[in-house]
Amino acid sequence: MKKIIVLFFCLLSLTFSAQAQLLYRISGQGLTEPSYLLGTYHLASSSFTDTIPGFHAAMDASRQVCGELVMSEVASPENMAKMQQAMMLPEGQTLMQLLSADELKALDSFVEEMMGVKLTNPMVASSLGKMTPSALVTQLSLLMYLKKSPNFNVNDGIDTYVQTFGASKGKAVKGLESVDDQIHALFKSQTLERQKQLLVCMVKHKDYQMQLTCDLVDAYHAQDLDRIEKITDDKLNDECDSSEEELNVLIYDRNRNWMTKMPDLMKQAPTFFAVGAAHLVGEQGLLNLLKNAGYKVEGMK
């Protein structure tokens, strides 16, 4: 059920032989100094970096860090306003209007399970009830995990940490795409009807999705990209599975776009890239694309 995973800001998905590896060294193609690529996961805390072989050596050897986007820019008033607007339905429209009576009843029960109060509660409806279905999926996915792991600090994620840690060491911080690019991929690339369908899928398969999330967390902490790919490739063989077009928008088209920028960044200075682990794996993943472009890609020890 890839669509459940990729609706987070930073997501997961290697066809290399089984190994415990998240951090890779990139060399060749005329680079005088290597760069590095780390697969991240938004439900991993900053302290996890201490368990990644070669993390501090790679960070020390890099002169700039680069994420999917510059995390500090997301917090600007302008971009926060853009994000909030993208996550809201058109004026005067509500989730309750989009759903059938049975769908709303099931969603109401699920929200109550996650939050202790129903979506149709006036206080909740005034906020969550005005969100787009895809935005609500993102919020509920996080709440599902926090229900199982209440000690996880959502403000201590690995992606933000890599950039703040790099900046504290005087390294330049750059992004592979803009906030607008990510807003489009996450919240604007699907019709409201398709978004609603995926929200209904989430409620219908909540136990399965919770298990997938827990399995992904375990696989990431084991640094096992092979296992991560197998988990995220799991399908229900129904409308809940992502289409090829959806996967292209969310992952593969972005990979190809990033590959037009990464070579110049690596020529400018040794770069520590940190992007969602899903972007590393598979035939269209960054590891394979880098190899096909002539770079030598080696796991850090």
Disulfide bonds with the S-S distance in Angstrom:
Cys201-Cys240 2.07
